[in-house]
Amino acid sequence: MPPAQVGAVDRDADRAETLARLIALLDQAASEKVQLLLYPEVTFTTFFPRHLFTSPSDLNAYFEHGDDLTTSPSTAPLFSKAKDYGIDIVVGFAERTDEGKGYNTCVYYSAAMGKVVQKYRKVHLPGTVEPFEDPEAVNQLEKRYFTPGDLGFPAFRAPGLLPTSSVLKANTSTLKGCITEKEDQGKGDPVLGMLICNDRRWPEAWRSYALQGAELLLIGYNTVAHSPHLWGTTKPMTRNGTSIHWHGIRQNHTNEMDGVVGVTQCALAPGQTMTYKWIAESYGFSWYHSHLTLQAYEGLFGPMYIDGPKSADFDVDAGHLIINDWSHIPVDDMYNDAQVAGVRTMDSGLINGMNINPLAKGDITGARYTVPTEFVPGKKYLFQLLNSAIQSTYKFYIDGHKFTVIAADFVPIEPYETTVLTINIGQRYEIIVEADQEVGDYFLRFDNQNACASTINSDDIRGIIHYAGGPGGTPNSTAYTYPRKDNGVGGILGTCEDEPLDKLVPIVKKTVSSPHQTIQHDVAVSNSNGINLYRWYLDGTTFQANWGDATLYNIVNNDTIPTASEIEVSMWRQTDDRKVWYEWQVEVFVTLPGGNRQRIAASELHSSIKNG
């Protein structure tokens, strides 16, 4: 079974010429007595996810429409020829469903049966939603054009592929991912599975197929040209150190990968490299960012997706919306003033790095962020929200629309409906928006809450959503009203709050026992310290990390805990009148200047029932 080396297909290549090339390969395969021929991913056209298309009609020209490729005039000749030769073929293509969804798909065509006997849709879509700013970059926009596959990893039998197999009148069958022997299937039919390109990198597909007894996996590729942008920049930092912190990741037994300079690692000096490795125990949406000085607020951050189930259904993943506050004055130049005078006044906010600047002299500069996916009435759209601001709290909403909140940080929650969502610094939410309003153009908004930290342009931080078939212009939609405070001189304060905890109910609930010990500490932010600098204080003591001598290094290298520290092991005898068991926990404490004893680390609560 050789793969079909189709070679490059130009963006503007004539489809008939491409089809002729595919048939020529089939002719060659027949001359070599091939029984099964594997064509690449997106066989009939160029690999169009390398390109940005703004016209829906131009994009749709690369998709196959309808259920059966074997009867479509633009593809049927390939299958007809395969039947004539008695060669089974696997063909990849871009599928557009009647509901408007796009999938990266492949099918298995059985020449003996004269029909498609299995379909597979690519699950793990690589690349980005938005194109790179660098015009020379090679893009990979599968996340923009395709929806993750929804057919799972179904193994199947290939009727009549081997001489020892028998083919009668029926098709293969699959029941809930398990192969079933039917009386009309030849017992010699091989068990096959299909994947597409990037799917091969993820273990669950291989495990699933192995459990179903798959004997051969068919994997079509169409890898883009060399694209270092997809793996991050290789441009060295010549003057600054750095690190990467994986926000919200539980670093269980991988504490050294947390990326916190001065605590878990030293800053990486110019020219140094580090590969971070950790186990993705959680799933959902988060972000990575530098954890050195103010680099995160100068742009060294990005979104992080970990695939996993959702607590509600949706039709289209519309991508992320990252909000951050913005000032004409760079954050480095604001640092000294913030140390002395506290919270700064920002100028505006950016949504995915974009917004207009109404404060500019003369004409307004900049542009609103526009969601690249147009809304289709009746469809449900998934968005991931992140507040990456340095000091600001926001109220998020979409004019005229309700939405359903399905996850908070890395926790899938019981879905709840709302019109306005409060999102504080570092928080992430996943929401589903149903396109149930009149076809038109609508603002999405992140209103800064000046009661928390002030922004001059607090109520003009907006993006745009277009409905398909609408005017496609600047919206004139009306903002929601919600409880707000006035500062007494005509300014809007908003409210400094969080989402109600009673709404954030996890799907997977954990029962937590009563605390064995309750410890209370005083936390404050103050500059009443004789040095006139704002500092965080815990029980009157502040901490300053030594970037060149990380706390964790002292423990690892010396196999000891810091001076003036102690390890405390607590054990509790438990009983329920029928049996007795023990629970224990290990804690590390350090005595700070001034005599305050502070806990700096603790193990999980262990149980003799669980641990044996």
Backbone torsions as a table, in degrees:
resi	resn	phi	psi	omega
1	MET	NA	90.2	178.5
2	PRO	-80.5	149.2	169.1
3	PRO	-75.5	153.9	178.2
4	ALA	-90.0	110.2	179.6
5	GLN	-82.5	89.6	-174.8
6	VAL	-72.5	-35.7	-176.3
7	GLY	85.6	178.7	-175.1
8	ALA	-65.9	139.5	173.4
9	VAL	-118.8	119.9	-177.2
10	ASP	-66.2	156.6	-179.4
11	ARG	-58.4	-39.1	-176.7
12	ASP	-102.2	19.8	-177.7
13	ALA	-63.7	142.8	177.5
14	ASP	-69.9	130.4	-175.6
15	ARG	-64.2	-35.7	179.2
16	ALA	-63.9	-39.1	178.1
17	GLU	-66.6	-39.4	177.8
18	THR	-64.1	-42.9	178.0
19	LEU	-60.6	-39.0	178.2
20	ALA	-62.6	-38.4	177.1
21	ARG	-63.2	-40.9	-179.8
22	LEU	-65.1	-40.8	179.0
23	ILE	-68.1	-35.9	177.4
24	ALA	-61.6	-38.7	175.9
25	LEU	-64.5	-37.6	177.9
26	LEU	-65.8	-38.9	175.5
27	ASP	-59.2	-45.5	179.9
28	GLN	-62.9	-41.9	179.6
29	ALA	-61.7	-40.1	179.7
30	ALA	-63.6	-38.5	179.8
31	SER	-66.0	-22.6	179.8
32	GLU	-101.1	10.8	176.0
33	LYS	60.3	39.6	177.4
34	VAL	-73.8	141.4	178.1
35	GLN	-101.0	-28.9	-176.9
36	LEU	-140.3	125.7	-177.5
37	LEU	-121.8	128.1	-177.7
38	LEU	-105.5	113.7	175.4
39	TYR	-88.2	161.9	-174.9
40	PRO	-78.5	175.6	173.3
41	GLU	-61.1	140.4	-179.5
42	VAL	47.7	67.2	-169.6
43	THR	-70.5	-40.3	-165.0
44	PHE	-83.1	-10.1	-176.5
45	THR	-139.1	179.8	168.2
46	THR	-63.0	161.7	175.4
47	PHE	-77.8	84.2	-168.6
48	PHE	-67.0	-19.5	176.5
49	PRO	-60.7	-8.0	173.9
50	ARG	-72.5	-13.0	-171.2
51	HIS	-119.8	151.7	175.7
52	LEU	-93.9	124.5	176.8
53	PHE	-115.5	125.6	177.5
54	THR	-100.3	-15.8	179.0
55	SER	-96.7	120.1	178.4
56	PRO	-57.9	-36.3	-178.9
57	SER	-68.6	-38.7	176.7
58	ASP	-63.5	-41.0	-179.5
59	LEU	-67.1	-43.8	-176.0
60	ASN	-63.6	-20.9	-180.0
61	ALA	-63.9	-18.6	-178.9
62	TYR	-93.3	-4.4	-178.8
63	PHE	-98.8	150.9	171.9
64	GLU	-95.3	132.2	-177.1
65	HIS	-110.7	148.0	-178.6
66	GLY	95.1	166.9	-171.7
67	ASP	-86.0	-25.4	-169.0
68	ASP	-125.2	107.6	178.1
69	LEU	-66.0	-23.9	-174.1
70	THR	-72.6	-11.9	178.9
71	THR	-116.1	-7.9	179.3
72	SER	-71.2	131.1	-176.1
73	PRO	-56.6	-30.6	-176.0
74	SER	-82.2	-10.5	-178.0
75	THR	-130.8	-19.8	-174.5
76	ALA	-56.8	-37.7	-178.1
77	PRO	-56.9	-32.2	179.8
78	LEU	-65.9	-44.4	-178.2
79	PHE	-71.6	-36.2	177.5
80	SER	-61.7	-42.7	179.4
81	LYS	-66.6	-38.5	178.6
82	ALA	-62.4	-39.9	178.3
83	LYS	-64.8	-42.6	179.4
84	ASP	-60.0	-40.6	-178.0
85	TYR	-81.4	-15.6	-175.4
86	GLY	72.8	30.9	-179.6
87	ILE	-108.5	126.1	171.4
88	ASP	-73.8	141.9	179.4
89	ILE	-133.0	148.2	171.4
90	VAL	-113.4	125.3	-173.2
91	VAL	-127.8	127.9	175.3
92	GLY	-95.0	147.0	-179.7
93	PHE	-161.1	164.5	174.5
94	ALA	-90.6	118.2	-174.0
95	GLU	-102.0	131.0	172.5
96	ARG	-114.6	117.4	-177.7
97	THR	-81.1	169.3	177.5
98	ASP	-64.0	-24.4	178.3
99	GLU	-83.6	-1.8	177.4
100	GLY	93.1	0.9	179.1
101	LYS	-77.1	147.7	175.8
102	GLY	-109.8	134.4	178.2
103	TYR	-131.2	147.7	169.4
104	ASN	-90.4	106.7	-163.4
105	THR	-125.1	155.7	167.6
106	CYS	-139.9	156.3	178.9
107	VAL	-131.4	153.5	174.3
108	TYR	-106.7	120.1	179.4
109	TYR	-104.5	123.3	178.2
110	SER	-95.2	118.4	179.4
111	ALA	-67.0	-35.7	-179.5
112	ALA	-65.6	-37.3	-179.9
113	MET	-87.3	-19.6	-178.5
114	GLY	69.3	29.9	-178.5
115	LYS	-159.8	166.7	172.2
116	VAL	-75.0	126.7	-178.3
117	VAL	-108.3	-9.3	177.2
118	GLN	-158.1	145.0	176.5
119	LYS	-125.5	143.9	176.1
120	TYR	-134.2	140.9	177.2
121	ARG	-118.7	131.4	-176.1
122	LYS	-59.4	130.1	-176.5
123	VAL	-91.8	-47.9	-172.2
124	HIS	-98.2	99.0	-177.1
125	LEU	-89.3	120.9	-180.0
126	PRO	-85.9	178.2	172.0
127	GLY	89.4	-149.8	-171.9
128	THR	-133.9	166.0	172.8
129	VAL	-85.2	-42.8	-178.7
130	GLU	-98.9	144.5	177.7
131	PRO	-71.4	159.0	176.9
132	PHE	-71.2	149.5	178.9
133	GLU	-68.7	-31.0	-179.7
134	ASP	-66.8	116.5	-178.0
135	PRO	-65.2	-18.1	179.3
136	GLU	-88.7	-5.7	-176.1
137	ALA	-71.3	147.5	171.4
138	VAL	-91.4	118.0	-176.5
139	ASN	-88.4	160.8	173.4
140	GLN	-139.3	93.0	-168.7
141	LEU	-106.3	34.3	179.2
142	GLU	-60.8	-36.5	179.2
143	LYS	-64.6	-22.9	179.7
144	ARG	-79.5	-39.5	-169.7
145	TYR	-100.8	-20.2	-174.6
146	PHE	-120.0	157.1	171.2
147	THR	-103.7	139.8	177.8
148	PRO	-55.6	142.4	-176.4
149	GLY	-59.5	148.4	-176.4
150	ASP	-123.1	16.5	-177.8
151	LEU	-103.0	-0.2	-178.7
152	GLY	69.5	-153.5	-177.9
153	PHE	-123.5	72.4	-175.6
154	PRO	-84.5	118.6	172.4
155	ALA	-73.7	158.1	-177.0
156	PHE	-154.9	164.2	176.0
157	ARG	-98.7	146.5	179.9
158	ALA	-101.1	99.8	-173.6
159	PRO	-65.9	129.6	174.1
160	GLY	73.7	10.2	-177.4
161	LEU	-69.7	-37.9	-179.6
162	LEU	-103.6	150.6	-178.6
163	PRO	-59.9	-27.4	-177.0
164	THR	-80.7	-10.6	-177.9
165	SER	-88.0	158.0	178.5
166	SER	-117.7	146.8	-179.7
167	VAL	-126.9	123.2	174.5
168	LEU	-106.0	-126.7	-170.6
169	LYS	-108.1	-7.3	-170.9
170	ALA	-105.8	167.5	179.7
171	ASN	-88.5	169.3	170.6
172	THR	-69.6	165.2	177.6
173	SER	-141.2	152.2	177.5
174	THR	-136.0	130.8	178.0
175	LEU	-118.9	108.7	175.8
176	LYS	51.0	40.7	175.9
177	GLY	81.1	2.1	179.6
178	CYS	-110.6	133.7	179.7
179	ILE	-69.2	134.9	176.4
180	THR	-119.1	131.2	176.7
181	GLU	-80.5	118.2	175.7
182	LYS	-108.1	154.0	-174.6
183	GLU	-63.5	-19.1	-178.4
184	ASP	-97.6	12.6	176.1
185	GLN	-107.1	137.8	174.9
186	GLY	-71.1	133.4	-176.6
187	LYS	-67.9	-15.1	178.5
188	GLY	-89.8	-0.3	179.9
189	ASP	-63.3	127.1	-179.0
190	PRO	-70.4	150.8	178.5
191	VAL	-94.4	121.2	-175.2
192	LEU	-119.6	164.1	172.0
193	GLY	-143.7	161.6	-179.8
194	MET	-128.8	143.3	171.3
195	LEU	-136.9	165.6	176.5
196	ILE	-128.3	116.2	170.4
197	CYS	44.2	-103.4	-171.6
198	ASN	-61.3	-21.0	178.7
199	ASP	-58.8	-25.8	-175.9
200	ARG	-66.7	-17.4	-175.0
201	ARG	-82.1	-7.1	-170.3
202	TRP	-113.6	129.1	-168.8
203	PRO	-70.8	-24.5	-173.2
204	GLU	-64.9	-30.5	179.1
205	ALA	-66.1	-45.7	-179.4
206	TRP	-63.8	-41.2	179.6
207	ARG	-64.4	-44.0	-179.1
208	SER	-61.0	-46.3	179.9
209	TYR	-66.4	-37.5	179.2
210	ALA	-62.7	-41.5	179.7
211	LEU	-66.0	-23.8	178.5
212	GLN	-91.3	1.4	176.2
213	GLY	82.2	21.9	-179.2
214	ALA	-62.0	135.9	-179.5
215	GLU	-102.4	-20.2	-177.7
216	LEU	-151.1	131.1	175.6
217	LEU	-107.1	133.2	-179.0
218	LEU	-105.9	117.2	-173.6
219	ILE	-126.3	112.0	176.2
220	GLY	-90.9	140.2	-177.8
221	TYR	-119.4	154.2	166.2
222	ASN	-155.3	61.4	-173.7
223	THR	-64.8	138.4	179.3
224	VAL	-69.8	169.7	176.5
225	ALA	-64.0	170.0	180.0
226	HIS	-51.3	122.7	-174.0
227	SER	-138.2	80.9	179.9
228	PRO	-61.6	-21.6	179.1
229	HIS	-61.0	-30.7	-178.5
230	LEU	-70.4	-18.0	-179.2
231	TRP	-107.7	14.5	-179.7
232	GLY	91.6	171.2	-177.5
233	THR	-78.0	146.5	172.8
234	THR	-107.6	7.7	178.7
235	LYS	-72.1	120.6	-176.3
236	PRO	-71.7	148.8	171.6
237	MET	-87.2	116.9	-171.4
238	THR	-92.4	-14.5	-175.6
239	ARG	-125.3	-18.0	-174.1
240	ASN	-119.8	146.2	165.7
241	GLY	-79.8	176.6	178.4
242	THR	-165.3	179.1	171.8
243	SER	-161.0	170.2	174.1
244	ILE	-127.1	124.0	175.3
245	HIS	-104.1	135.6	-177.1
246	TRP	-100.6	93.9	-166.0
247	HIS	-62.5	122.9	175.5
248	GLY	87.2	-6.7	-178.9
249	ILE	-74.6	131.2	176.4
250	ARG	-79.5	107.7	-177.1
251	GLN	-87.6	70.5	-179.3
252	ASN	-79.8	110.8	-176.5
253	HIS	68.2	14.0	175.6
254	THR	-133.3	39.0	-174.8
255	ASN	-56.4	-31.6	-178.3
256	GLU	-69.5	-8.2	180.0
257	MET	-98.7	8.9	-174.4
258	ASP	-75.4	-22.0	172.5
259	GLY	77.4	22.3	-179.7
260	VAL	-97.1	107.4	-176.2
261	VAL	-64.6	133.0	-179.8
262	GLY	91.8	-15.8	179.5
263	VAL	-116.5	-58.1	-178.3
264	THR	-105.5	-11.8	177.7
265	GLN	-162.1	163.1	169.2
266	CYS	-85.6	158.0	176.9
267	ALA	-62.4	142.1	174.9
268	LEU	-76.1	119.7	-179.0
269	ALA	-74.2	159.3	176.1
270	PRO	-51.2	130.3	-178.9
271	GLY	94.7	-18.1	177.9
272	GLN	-83.5	155.7	175.4
273	THR	-132.3	159.4	176.3
274	MET	-150.9	134.2	174.7
275	THR	-102.9	117.8	180.0
276	TYR	-87.0	130.8	179.1
277	LYS	-131.7	127.6	178.4
278	TRP	-155.0	165.8	-177.0
279	ILE	-94.7	126.8	-179.7
280	ALA	-82.0	79.5	179.7
281	GLU	-76.7	-30.9	178.1
282	SER	-96.3	165.1	177.0
283	TYR	-143.9	158.5	-176.8
284	GLY	131.3	-142.6	-174.1
285	PHE	-122.4	135.7	174.4
286	SER	-154.3	-154.3	-179.6
287	TRP	-151.5	160.0	171.7
288	TYR	-114.2	152.2	178.8
289	HIS	-161.6	158.7	174.2
290	SER	-62.6	146.7	175.7
291	HIS	-121.0	39.5	176.8
292	LEU	-129.4	130.2	-179.1
293	THR	45.4	-131.4	-176.2
294	LEU	-109.2	22.5	-174.4
295	GLN	-60.1	-34.8	-179.8
296	ALA	-60.6	-33.8	-176.8
297	TYR	-90.2	0.3	170.3
298	GLU	-101.5	4.4	173.5
299	GLY	114.2	1.7	-178.9
300	LEU	-87.6	75.6	177.1
301	PHE	-158.8	168.8	177.7
302	GLY	-168.8	165.6	-179.6
303	PRO	-76.1	155.3	179.8
304	MET	-136.3	121.5	179.4
305	TYR	-111.6	133.7	170.8
306	ILE	-125.4	115.0	-174.1
307	ASP	-62.3	144.5	176.9
308	GLY	-177.9	172.1	-177.8
309	PRO	-68.6	155.3	177.3
310	LYS	-110.3	159.1	-178.2
311	SER	-90.3	4.3	175.3
312	ALA	-156.0	156.8	-177.5
313	ASP	-84.5	151.2	175.3
314	PHE	-146.5	167.0	-178.9
315	ASP	-100.6	-42.3	-172.3
316	VAL	-135.1	132.4	172.4
317	ASP	-84.3	109.0	-176.2
318	ALA	-89.4	0.8	173.9
319	GLY	93.8	-171.3	-173.2
320	HIS	-99.3	156.9	172.1
321	LEU	-126.4	107.9	-179.0
322	ILE	-105.3	123.0	-179.8
323	ILE	-108.5	133.8	171.5
324	ASN	-142.8	150.5	178.1
325	ASP	-78.0	158.5	-171.2
326	TRP	-146.3	145.1	178.6
327	SER	-139.6	148.1	173.5
328	HIS	-61.2	-30.3	179.8
329	ILE	-85.5	123.6	179.7
330	PRO	-58.4	149.6	-175.9
331	VAL	-62.1	-33.6	178.0
332	ASP	-59.8	-38.6	-179.4
333	ASP	-75.2	-15.8	178.2
334	MET	-92.1	-8.5	-170.0
335	TYR	-62.4	-48.8	-177.2
336	ASN	-62.6	-40.3	178.6
337	ASP	-65.6	-37.2	179.1
338	ALA	-65.6	-36.4	178.5
339	GLN	-64.0	-35.8	-175.3
340	VAL	-89.9	-42.0	-171.1
341	ALA	-111.9	-3.8	175.8
342	GLY	87.7	-147.3	-172.1
343	VAL	-56.3	138.1	-179.7
344	ARG	-95.5	164.2	172.0
345	THR	-99.5	119.6	-179.6
346	MET	-90.4	163.7	-177.7
347	ASP	-88.9	-41.3	-174.5
348	SER	-161.2	-162.6	175.7
349	GLY	-139.6	156.1	-179.4
350	LEU	-119.6	136.7	174.0
351	ILE	-106.5	115.7	-174.0
352	ASN	49.4	39.8	175.5
353	GLY	81.2	9.5	-174.0
354	MET	-132.6	147.5	168.5
355	ASN	-179.1	164.6	173.6
356	ILE	-83.1	164.3	177.3
357	ASN	-119.7	87.3	-178.9
358	PRO	-69.7	-8.7	-179.7
359	LEU	-88.4	-3.8	-178.6
360	ALA	-66.5	148.6	176.4
361	LYS	-74.4	132.2	-178.6
362	GLY	83.1	-136.4	-177.1
363	ASP	-68.7	148.6	174.9
364	ILE	-64.7	136.0	179.7
365	THR	-110.9	169.0	178.8
366	GLY	84.2	-170.9	-178.3
367	ALA	-154.0	149.9	175.5
368	ARG	-73.5	145.0	171.6
369	TYR	-72.0	131.6	177.7
370	THR	-114.6	124.4	178.2
371	VAL	-59.7	124.5	-174.6
372	PRO	-68.1	-23.1	-179.9
373	THR	-89.5	119.5	176.0
374	GLU	-76.6	141.1	178.5
375	PHE	-75.3	137.4	172.6
376	VAL	-113.5	125.8	-176.7
377	PRO	-51.3	134.5	179.1
378	GLY	92.4	-14.7	-179.6
379	LYS	-86.4	154.7	177.8
380	LYS	-112.9	133.2	-172.0
381	TYR	-119.6	131.6	178.1
382	LEU	-91.7	131.3	173.3
383	PHE	-125.7	146.6	171.8
384	GLN	-111.3	127.5	-177.2
385	LEU	-110.8	139.9	177.4
386	LEU	-141.2	132.1	171.1
387	ASN	-99.9	105.2	-180.0
388	SER	-104.4	24.0	-174.9
389	ALA	-70.9	162.4	177.8
390	ILE	-85.9	-24.4	-178.1
391	GLN	-154.3	1.8	-165.9
392	SER	-107.7	148.2	173.6
393	THR	-111.9	142.1	-174.3
394	TYR	-128.9	154.1	165.9
395	LYS	-107.5	121.2	-179.7
396	PHE	-102.7	139.2	172.1
397	TYR	-163.7	166.0	176.2
398	ILE	-121.2	122.0	-175.6
399	ASP	-49.5	127.8	173.9
400	GLY	79.0	-5.6	-173.8
401	HIS	-115.7	144.4	163.9
402	LYS	-94.3	164.5	174.9
403	PHE	-149.8	164.4	-177.8
404	THR	-112.6	126.3	178.5
405	VAL	-89.0	125.2	-174.7
406	ILE	-119.8	-10.3	179.6
407	ALA	-156.0	143.8	174.3
408	ALA	-124.4	120.3	-173.5
409	ASP	56.6	-126.7	-179.9
410	PHE	-98.1	21.1	-173.8
411	VAL	-115.3	112.9	171.2
412	PRO	-64.3	133.4	-175.5
413	ILE	-122.5	165.8	173.1
414	GLU	-62.3	122.7	-175.3
415	PRO	-59.2	137.8	172.6
416	TYR	-137.1	148.9	-174.9
417	GLU	-98.7	141.8	178.6
418	THR	-155.1	171.1	173.6
419	THR	-110.7	-25.3	-177.7
420	VAL	-133.0	134.2	-177.6
421	LEU	-123.6	128.5	174.9
422	THR	-86.8	130.2	-179.3
423	ILE	-133.4	117.4	-178.0
424	ASN	-94.2	175.7	-173.6
425	ILE	-58.7	128.6	176.5
426	GLY	82.7	-8.9	-178.0
427	GLN	-77.7	151.6	176.3
428	ARG	-131.2	138.9	174.7
429	TYR	-132.3	149.4	169.4
430	GLU	-114.1	132.7	-176.3
431	ILE	-132.2	158.1	174.8
432	ILE	-122.5	125.6	-178.4
433	VAL	-112.4	126.5	175.8
434	GLU	-93.1	131.8	179.1
435	ALA	-79.9	83.9	-173.6
436	ASP	-119.2	14.7	179.1
437	GLN	-104.2	173.2	178.5
438	GLU	-60.9	146.2	178.0
439	VAL	-59.5	127.3	-177.2
440	GLY	175.0	-155.4	-177.9
441	ASP	-125.1	136.4	-172.9
442	TYR	-135.8	144.0	172.7
443	PHE	-81.7	140.7	160.4
444	LEU	-105.1	143.8	-169.4
445	ARG	-133.4	144.4	167.4
446	PHE	-121.6	94.2	179.2
447	ASP	-79.9	121.8	175.5
448	ASN	-70.2	140.2	179.1
449	GLN	-97.9	98.8	-174.4
450	ASN	-66.2	-14.7	175.4
451	ALA	-65.7	-23.8	178.2
452	CYS	-90.9	-52.3	178.0
453	ALA	-157.8	139.6	-167.4
454	SER	-85.7	139.6	170.6
455	THR	-131.4	131.4	-177.0
456	ILE	-62.5	-48.0	-176.3
457	ASN	-94.9	50.5	-166.2
458	SER	-67.8	-28.0	-174.6
459	ASP	-109.0	17.3	179.5
460	ASP	-127.3	39.7	176.7
461	ILE	-104.4	94.3	-167.9
462	ARG	-134.8	149.5	167.5
463	GLY	-119.7	-177.4	-173.7
464	ILE	-131.8	138.5	171.4
465	ILE	-118.6	127.4	176.2
466	HIS	-106.2	138.6	167.9
467	TYR	-86.5	143.0	174.7
468	ALA	-61.4	131.7	-178.8
469	GLY	87.7	-0.9	178.9
470	GLY	-86.1	-179.5	-178.7
471	PRO	-61.8	-32.5	179.5
472	GLY	74.9	23.4	-178.7
473	GLY	-110.3	-160.8	178.6
474	THR	-73.0	128.6	-177.6
475	PRO	-66.7	155.3	168.6
476	ASN	-122.3	28.5	-177.5
477	SER	-71.2	159.5	-174.3
478	THR	-102.4	136.0	179.8
479	ALA	-70.3	151.7	172.5
480	TYR	-71.2	153.9	170.1
481	THR	-104.5	143.9	178.9
482	TYR	-150.9	163.0	-176.0
483	PRO	-56.6	125.5	-179.7
484	ARG	-139.9	156.8	179.4
485	LYS	-110.9	150.1	176.9
486	ASP	-105.3	143.2	-177.6
487	ASN	-84.7	5.6	176.2
488	GLY	93.3	-13.1	179.1
489	VAL	-125.3	27.2	175.5
490	GLY	92.1	-3.6	179.4
491	GLY	-90.4	152.5	-177.6
492	ILE	-97.2	123.5	179.5
493	LEU	-90.5	-35.7	-172.0
494	GLY	74.5	-159.1	-178.7
495	THR	-131.7	141.5	179.5
496	CYS	-104.0	95.8	-172.7
497	GLU	-152.9	-176.0	177.8
498	ASP	-131.1	171.2	173.8
499	GLU	-62.7	141.8	178.5
500	PRO	-59.1	132.4	-177.3
501	LEU	-63.2	-28.3	-177.9
502	ASP	-71.0	-10.9	174.8
503	LYS	-88.9	-20.3	-175.5
504	LEU	-94.6	77.3	-175.5
505	VAL	-104.3	114.6	-177.8
506	PRO	-62.7	145.7	172.8
507	ILE	-64.6	-46.2	176.8
508	VAL	-97.8	107.7	-174.9
509	LYS	-93.4	141.0	179.0
510	LYS	-115.3	138.0	176.1
511	THR	-90.1	120.8	-178.5
512	VAL	-107.0	129.0	-179.4
513	SER	-72.9	166.7	177.0
514	SER	-64.6	147.1	-178.8
515	PRO	-66.2	142.4	174.3
516	HIS	-78.9	-25.4	-178.2
517	GLN	-151.1	137.4	177.7
518	THR	-112.9	125.7	-178.7
519	ILE	-120.4	131.7	-179.6
520	GLN	-118.6	131.7	178.5
521	HIS	-126.6	151.4	175.8
522	ASP	-94.0	126.2	179.0
523	VAL	-115.8	134.6	-178.2
524	ALA	-148.4	154.8	169.3
525	VAL	-116.9	118.4	-170.5
526	SER	-150.0	155.1	170.6
527	ASN	-118.0	14.7	179.3
528	SER	-87.5	64.5	-173.4
529	ASN	-129.2	10.3	180.0
530	GLY	83.9	-13.3	178.7
531	ILE	-112.7	0.6	175.3
532	ASN	56.0	39.5	176.8
533	LEU	-126.6	135.0	177.3
534	TYR	-69.8	132.1	179.0
535	ARG	-142.6	152.0	168.5
536	TRP	-79.7	139.2	178.9
537	TYR	-128.6	139.0	172.7
538	LEU	-121.3	114.0	-174.9
539	ASP	51.8	40.2	175.2
540	GLY	81.4	4.0	-177.8
541	THR	-118.0	136.4	177.1
542	THR	-110.2	168.0	-175.2
543	PHE	-136.2	138.0	174.5
544	GLN	-128.5	120.4	-176.5
545	ALA	-71.5	147.1	172.9
546	ASN	-98.3	105.5	-173.6
547	TRP	-62.4	-24.5	-178.9
548	GLY	-95.5	1.7	-176.8
549	ASP	-147.3	77.2	-173.7
550	ALA	-64.6	144.0	-179.4
551	THR	-56.5	-44.1	-177.4
552	LEU	-63.6	-33.7	-179.8
553	TYR	-61.3	-39.7	179.6
554	ASN	-60.2	-40.6	-178.7
555	ILE	-69.9	-45.2	-177.1
556	VAL	-68.9	-46.9	-173.7
557	ASN	-73.3	-36.5	-176.5
558	ASN	-99.4	-7.6	-177.7
559	ASP	55.1	31.0	178.7
560	THR	-137.1	162.7	173.9
561	ILE	-91.8	162.5	-175.7
562	PRO	-58.9	159.8	176.8
563	THR	-57.2	149.2	-179.3
564	ALA	63.2	32.7	179.5
565	SER	-123.0	165.2	179.7
566	GLU	-152.2	151.4	174.5
567	ILE	-105.0	130.6	-178.4
568	GLU	-120.9	123.8	177.2
569	VAL	-107.3	121.3	-179.7
570	SER	-111.6	138.6	179.6
571	MET	-134.4	138.1	-177.9
572	TRP	-126.1	135.2	174.8
573	ARG	-90.1	126.2	-177.5
574	GLN	-118.8	151.1	176.8
575	THR	-151.5	150.0	174.3
576	ASP	-122.7	25.1	-179.8
577	ASP	75.0	-3.0	176.1
578	ARG	-118.7	-33.4	-179.5
579	LYS	-147.7	166.1	-179.6
580	VAL	-122.3	137.1	174.5
581	TRP	-143.4	170.2	-177.0
582	TYR	-123.7	145.3	173.5
583	GLU	-124.1	144.1	-179.9
584	TRP	-146.7	158.4	-179.1
585	GLN	-148.5	143.3	177.7
586	VAL	-109.8	129.9	-178.5
587	GLU	-128.0	149.3	176.6
588	VAL	-116.5	128.3	-179.5
589	PHE	-120.1	150.8	174.5
590	VAL	-131.7	140.2	177.5
591	THR	-94.5	117.5	-176.1
592	LEU	-87.8	163.0	174.9
593	PRO	-54.8	134.3	-175.4
594	GLY	99.9	-6.4	174.5
595	GLY	90.4	2.0	-179.6
596	ASN	-75.6	129.9	-179.4
597	ARG	-97.2	121.9	-173.9
598	GLN	-125.3	134.1	175.7
599	ARG	-79.5	128.7	-178.2
600	ILE	-114.2	-11.1	178.7
601	ALA	-161.6	154.1	177.9
602	ALA	-155.7	145.7	175.6
603	SER	-81.8	173.8	169.6
604	GLU	-68.9	162.6	174.6
605	LEU	-79.2	117.2	-177.7
606	HIS	-97.2	153.2	-178.6
607	SER	-134.9	139.8	178.2
608	SER	-68.5	-20.9	175.5
609	ILE	-69.0	-43.9	-177.2
610	LYS	-80.7	-43.3	-172.8
611	ASN	-88.8	-14.7	178.5
612	GLY	83.0	NA	NA
